[in-house]
Amino acid sequence: MNWDWLYSDWAPWAELASGAVLVAAVAWWGERRRMRRSDPDAVGFMPWGTVFVLALFVVLIAAVFILRYAL
């Protein structure tokens, strides 16, 4: 099996993008839990919506660099 694609220029950007997708998924789940909580007075301290938007921004920037190096 040929593993040369792991040493390409876009692989670190793909790792960053996949990590940011994971963070965005966790933030989406946290925001969904916050919106559906049974006690509306039990506020949390984590800004899940902001974390989600920033993670998607990182995914977008990493995707631009992936396409730049891959094409």
N, C-alpha and C positions, 0 to 999 in steps of 0.2 A: 504494500500500500504506500502511496506517495503522500507524505506529510509536508510537502514544500509550501502549501498554501498557508500553513501556520506562520511562516516567516515573511509573509507579504506585508505591505505597508498599511493595509486596511484592517488587519486583524486586531490591533489594539483598540481601534475605534469601534469595531464590532463588539468587543468585550465591554467597552464602556456603554454602548447602546443597550446591550442585553442586561447589564446591571441597572441601568436607568429604567428600563422597562419593568424590571422586578420591583424597583422602588415605587414606580408609578402604580403598579398593581396593588402593592401594599397600601399606598396612600388612598387609592380609590376604595379599597375595602374599608379602611379606617374612616373615610368620609361617609361611606354608606352606613356603617355602624353608628356614627355620630348622628346622622340624620334620622335614624330609625330607633333611637334610644327611647326607653319607656319613661324616663324621668328627664324632662326638658331642662330642669334646673341644674342637672349634673353636667356642668360644662367641663370640657377638657382643656388641656394646654397646648395640644399639638395642632398646628394649622394644616390640616390634611389637604385642603383645597390648594393651598400655596405649594405644598410639597409636590402634589400631583402635577400642577402646571409647570413647575421648574424641572421636574423629571422629564416631562414631555418635551420641553425646550432642549434639554440635553440630548434626548433621542433625536430630535430634528437636526441639531448641529452635527452630531456624530454621523447621522445618515448622509448629510452633505459631504462630509469628509470621506466616508466609505465610498460613495459614488465617485468622488474626485479621484481616489486612488485606484478604484477597481476598474474604471473605464479607461 
